[in-house]
Amino acid sequence: MAKITILVTGANGQLGRELQMLAAKHPAYNFVFAGRSSLPIEDEQQVNTFFATHQPSWCINCAAYTAVDKAESDKAAAFRINGDAPGYLAAACKKYGAKLIHISTDYVFDGNSAVPLKETDPTGPINIYGASKLAGEQKAMENNPAATVIIRTAWVYSEFGNNFVKTMIRLMNERPAINVVDDQLGSPTYAADLAAAILQIVAHPHFAPGIYHYSNEGRITWYQFALAIRERIGSACTVNPIPSSQFPTPAKRPHYSLLDKTLIRNTYQLAIPAWETGLETCLNHLINN
């Protein structure tokens, strides 16, 4: 029996790297990892050529324009990569009979909720990045609704790339005190846990297209997350809580990013780890490497 081919775009990002780490544990699949140099997903012709060549059964789109603040002044590029490209991938999946798993974000919401966000809640992005990601969701669903899963996630970190956990470790090693915002609420997502969940969806006997939410379990602020990191690495750095108003950024940030994971848990029988478990694992990898 021929192996199932899984195309992973954005292979060198946090989630792509975690999927590369997991690939060795899934010999039944033939993984094709494509970074930006081998597959710029905003080039429709290259997407079609790549699909024709590799004939994937699945495409996991981890590629994205993720520079949230830069997107405010670089709107065209953000919308090409986050908006147009998922539509091209979905269309190629339809043409070649593949299923698409596209990664999106809590930034499609306005951040004003007081209860965990459901997939059916009204969207309303407050920055260019969020607007571009929402456009990508819409185009993917327009082009291949029967074979597209969209996973919105939040506060992603890993031992790879640039992220909050690695930034906190560096700053705590460099400075006697740091300030961290304490009025944005969410639950961190360890990219390795999300990668494992994605492969569980691939392996699941019943494919159910649609929009889903995934993050690790729990609810904390960035300040509380920083305290947890400090405690686990044994740092003496002082961490001060500040309001977002004292840390202005070009792009507004949602104040509320908690996602309701009931649908993905029930549909795909996922056991979702607590954020503390993910952080412990990530820090162990960072320390050992």
C-alpha positions, 0 to 999 in steps of 0.5 A: 500500500502506498504511503500517504503523502503529507505536505507541510508548508512553512516547514521552518516555523515553530509548528513546522519544526515540531511536525518535523520532530514528530515525522520520525514517529509516523513511518506510515506517512511520507512527509514533504516539508516545504519552506519558503524557498521551495514553496512560496505559498502566495505564488499560485502557479508554484503551488499548483506545480508543487501539488502536481509534482508531489500529489499530497493527500494532505496539506498542513499549512503552517506558513504565515506572515506572523510579524504582527506589528510590521503587518500594520505598515506592510498590509499588502504582503500580509494579505498575500501570504495570510489572505490569498495563499490559503485560498490557493492551497485550498483550490489546489487541494480540491484539484488534486483530491487532498485535504487541507489543515490550515492554521489560523489565530485568535486574532480574528476576534476583537478580544472583548469577550468575557467567556471562552471563544467558540468557533461560531462567535462573531469575528472582528479583528482589530489589527491588519494581521488578524484581518489578513488571517480572517481573509485566509480562513474565508478564502480557504473555506470558499475554495474547498469547504468539504475538505478544509479544517481550520484550526485557530490557536493562540499564544504559540511557543516552542524551542524553535524560532522567536517566541515569548518563552525564549524572549523571557528566558533571555531577558531574565538572564540579561536584566535585573527586572522586566515589565510584562503586561497583565491585562491580556488573558489567554492560554499558551499553546506549546507547538509540539502539542498542537503538532500532535493534535494535527496528526491525530486529526490526519489519523482519525477515521472520520474527517469532519471539515470546519473551523476548530479552536485549539490551545493548551488548557488553563487561563493566565495572563502574560505576566502570570506566564512570565512568573511561571517561566521565572520559577521554573528556570530559577531566575532572580529577575523581578517581574513587574505587572503593567497594563497594555497601555504602558507597552504601546505597539503599532498593532493593537492586541486582543485583551481576551484570547481564551478559546473554547476547545469543546468542538475539537476535543469531541470531534477528534477525541483529543486529550488536550494537555494543560499549559503547565505540562507544555511549558515543562516539556519545552523548558526541558528541551531548551535546557537539554539542548 
